[in-house]
Amino acid sequence: MDLQNKTILLTGASSGIGYELAVALAYEKCRLAILSRNLEAINKLADILKDSGSIIKTYKCDVTKKDEVAEAVEEVRKDLGELDIAILNSAVSTRSSVAEFNSAKAEEILKTNVLGVVYFIEEILPVFMRRKSGVIVGVSSMADSRGFAKSGFYCASKSALTTLLESLRVELQHYNVKVITVKPGFVKTPMTDKNEFYMPFLMQPAKAAQIILSGIKKEKKEIRFPAVMSLLTRLTRHLPIFIYDRLSSVQLKKRQ
Ligand SMILES: NC(=O)c1ccc[n+]([C@@H]2O[C@H](COP(=O)([O-])OP(=O)(O)OC[C@H]3O[C@@H](n4cnc5c(N)ncnc54)[C@H](OP(=O)(O)O)[C@@H]3O)[C@@H](O)[C@H]2O)c1
């Protein structure tokens, strides 16, 4: 898929993978809408990219607020035309132990990582289905594969997102609407900078962005990277429960 002149919406562009993805997309000569709650950060990024060859507009939007999502999509349509590609990348992650178990954390994570994607899809899907074209890219995670200790809400949010995207992908084939699921391993961003444990095969966000961009251009149904982590998480998924629990418990003790 050639991205030139396409109207692309990208959420979570203020830092990490989203920031680097905005940089990579900007050199594709497209019409790019970048969104986040931090308008100052995305305005600064748009300014850095002003000579990239793309038209770049910024929008302040909290993805947990349905009305803000609707308004942002409407504004993008007015400014840049009907969307061709929506890259739904915004997410939050906080690790907490069972001793801190509370619904407020669950609400924040599930609202951002799941409903924050649903609200955008609700806005764009009718047009994509009517036009019989469009691409929805959802940034999930390899953390969707099992319930990792201290990351229950995050894992639950990403497995919900992955299965939602899969279900949509199957149904939307008949409308020629493509759904792409992105599943990164560990990428060095503000999200993972908080992690106190060793992260194997940690990748730089610019490299992750290049892999995602290349996967979108190839219209891959799933973009998983790095390959070794992908293999490891596939194996982990199929471990019998008693082995998984034993290994997880050893890991947990090591990290305490
Ligand atoms: N880093 C990794 O190792 C890794 C691995 C697997 C998957 N992922 C996924 O990759 C994506 C990007 O993560 P990252 O590592 O780049 O994290 P990051 O640097 O923390 O970026 C997260 C982005 O999400 C935005 N965001 C958070 N809450 C939001 C809200 N309520 N409304 C609008 N935007 C919101 C943030 O923007 P504002 O705060 O400015 O609003 C920020 O731009 C996420 O979906 C994450 O789950 C990351």
The ligand as a Gaussian input file, in Angstrom:
#p B3LYP/6-31G(d) Opt

LIG

0 1
 N        6.873000      -0.057000      24.958000
 C        6.644000      -1.362000      24.876000
 O        7.495000      -2.203000      25.246000
 C        5.361000      -1.864000      24.309000
 C        5.219000      -3.245000      24.137000
 C        4.046000      -3.747000      23.622000
 C        3.028000      -2.870000      23.264000
 N        3.174000      -1.538000      23.445000
 C        2.076000      -0.675000      23.050000
 O        2.570000       0.333000      22.191000
 C        1.743000       1.492000      22.300000
 C        2.595000       2.705000      22.547000
 O        3.217000       2.549000      23.804000
 P        4.589000       3.256000      24.193000
 O        5.466000       2.224000      24.751000
 O        5.061000       4.101000      23.081000
 O        4.097000       4.127000      25.438000
 P        4.245000       5.672000      25.802000
 O        5.525000       6.228000      25.385000
 O        3.846000       5.737000      27.246000
 O        3.103000       6.347000      24.908000
 C        1.764000       6.164000      25.187000
 C        0.980000       7.179000      24.369000
 O       -0.408000       6.977000      24.671000
 C       -0.990000       8.250000      24.899000
 N       -2.097000       8.159000      25.837000
 C       -2.146000       7.559000      27.048000
 N       -3.342000       7.761000      27.624000
 C       -4.063000       8.498000      26.750000
 C       -5.363000       9.041000      26.765000
 N       -6.198000       8.870000      27.806000
 N       -5.781000       9.763000      25.693000
 C       -4.957000       9.951000      24.647000
 N       -3.725000       9.467000      24.550000
 C       -3.281000       8.755000      25.606000
 C        0.142000       9.098000      25.481000
 O       -0.123000      10.447000      25.162000
 P       -0.546000      11.599000      26.217000
 O       -0.107000      11.156000      27.576000
 O        0.167000      12.796000      25.693000
 O       -2.018000      11.712000      26.064000
 C        1.347000       8.599000      24.703000
 O        1.496000       9.329000      23.510000
 C        0.740000       1.166000      23.411000
 O       -0.446000       0.680000      22.862000
 C        1.432000       0.072000      24.187000
 O        0.526000      -0.727000      24.928000
 C        4.325000      -1.016000      23.959000

